[in-house]
Amino acid sequence: MFRRRNKPGWGSRVREFIWPRRGWRRACSYFLHRVKRLPGSPYSIAAGLACGAAVSFTPFIGLHFFFAALIAWLIGGNLFASVLGTAIGNPWTFPFIWAFIYRIGTWILGWEVGHALPEELSIAYIFEEPRAILLPMFLGSFPTSIIVWVACFWPVRKIVANYQKMRSRRRERRRREIIMATENKE
């Protein structure tokens, strides 16, 4: 019923992911509406989304969905909201996130930024010397993730609670209107 006649190809789906046809504002607006309409309490939705956002500030690409869902499940958060929350970490934000958590980690370790890094950084070097890059990123991700969790949880909880209240009032008003209309017909 709500399917497209002509399914988009692989290339157009990738292009749409990278740059939405109708713009980023609409994509973000749709994302926010999707979060507000999730089933569950404001706490569970906000906790799930905050878990996803917090986990996206870790260097564990490929495991973000798993860790976000696991943490959300442990604290009673919405699992689908946790998956949506991981969208904060995406190909555009990862370089900034990684640079930030690396700097925080080197500060925690007391290292100089760029400590023991080669002139040209490569994937091979990261796997050969994980302590030089992954250790600071791992340590820097803890305080950052906690701050991101708190910064996401409270506003989302308030937004979802207000939306659910408004939606229930609207439904109640419509229900009363229908009852009054049927009573007037009799």
PyMOL commands that set and color helices and strands:
alter all, ss='L'
color gray80, all
select helices_A, chain A and resi 10-18+24-36+42-55+64-75+79-88+94-109+123-128+130-185
alter helices_A, ss='H'
color red, helices_A
deselect
rebuild
show_as cartoon
